[in-house]
């Protein structure tokens, strides 16, 4: 999951971590980790929040909320 410093970014991180567990989520802060240019090259956008999964790439809080509601959390 790639995030910036905005409120939507923080809300997306909280949602994804609650839904899938913190151990299964890697959060990359694009402003701190210097990957914004790579993000644009790899995914065609540097809009955040961006969630990359084995099933697709979702950017924007609305898209992340939609995919989180459709995927069941992993049961331990």
Backbone torsions as a table, in degrees:
resi	resn	phi	psi	omega
1	UNK	NA	128.0	179.3
2	UNK	-106.8	128.5	-177.5
3	UNK	-136.0	155.9	173.5
4	UNK	-100.6	-142.2	-176.8
5	UNK	-115.0	7.2	-175.4
6	UNK	-81.3	171.0	179.8
7	UNK	-64.3	-39.8	178.6
8	UNK	-63.2	-36.5	178.7
9	UNK	-62.3	-47.0	-179.0
10	UNK	-65.7	-38.2	177.9
11	UNK	-65.2	-40.2	179.0
12	UNK	-64.8	-42.5	178.7
13	UNK	-60.7	-46.9	179.9
14	UNK	-60.5	-46.1	179.9
15	UNK	-60.2	-48.9	-177.0
16	UNK	-67.2	-41.7	178.9
17	UNK	-65.1	-40.4	177.8
18	UNK	-65.2	-39.2	-175.7
19	UNK	-74.9	-41.4	-171.7
20	UNK	-114.0	-5.0	-179.2
21	UNK	87.4	137.7	-176.8
22	UNK	-61.9	-28.5	-177.1
23	UNK	-71.2	-22.7	-176.6
24	UNK	-96.1	1.0	-174.5
25	UNK	-118.9	124.7	173.9
26	UNK	-103.5	120.7	-178.8
27	UNK	-105.1	123.2	178.4
28	UNK	-113.9	119.2	178.9
29	UNK	-85.5	106.0	-172.5
30	UNK	-64.7	-30.3	-179.3
31	UNK	-74.6	-28.9	-179.0
32	UNK	-92.2	-33.3	-172.5
33	UNK	-94.8	1.1	174.2
34	UNK	64.2	38.7	-177.3
35	UNK	-115.6	9.3	-176.5
36	UNK	-59.2	-43.4	178.6
37	UNK	-64.3	-41.5	177.7
38	UNK	-64.2	-38.4	179.6
39	UNK	-60.8	-44.8	178.3
40	UNK	-63.4	-41.6	-179.3
41	UNK	-67.0	-46.2	-175.2
42	UNK	-72.3	-43.8	-172.4
43	UNK	-111.9	-3.5	178.2
44	UNK	79.7	7.9	178.4
45	UNK	-156.8	154.2	171.6
46	UNK	-116.6	18.2	176.2
47	UNK	-68.5	137.0	177.0
48	UNK	-126.4	154.3	3.3
49	UNK	-75.5	151.1	178.5
50	UNK	-132.9	127.9	-179.9
51	UNK	-114.7	118.1	177.1
52	UNK	-102.8	124.2	-179.7
53	UNK	-126.8	170.3	174.6
54	UNK	-63.8	-15.1	-175.3
55	UNK	-101.4	-13.0	-179.0
56	UNK	162.6	180.0	179.0
57	UNK	-119.3	128.9	-175.6
58	UNK	-125.9	125.3	178.2
59	UNK	-126.5	144.5	-174.4
60	UNK	96.7	147.0	-176.7
61	UNK	-61.5	-40.0	-178.9
62	UNK	-60.5	-45.9	179.6
63	UNK	-65.2	-39.0	-179.6
64	UNK	-68.4	-39.1	175.7
65	UNK	-61.6	-41.3	-179.9
66	UNK	-63.0	-48.7	-178.4
67	UNK	-68.0	-36.3	179.0
68	UNK	-64.6	-35.3	-179.8
69	UNK	-74.0	-22.8	-178.3
70	UNK	-89.9	-23.3	-178.0
71	UNK	-97.6	132.1	178.9
72	UNK	-78.2	142.4	175.9
73	UNK	-68.0	152.0	179.2
74	UNK	-72.9	134.0	179.8
75	UNK	-95.6	130.1	-178.3
76	UNK	-83.1	NA	NA
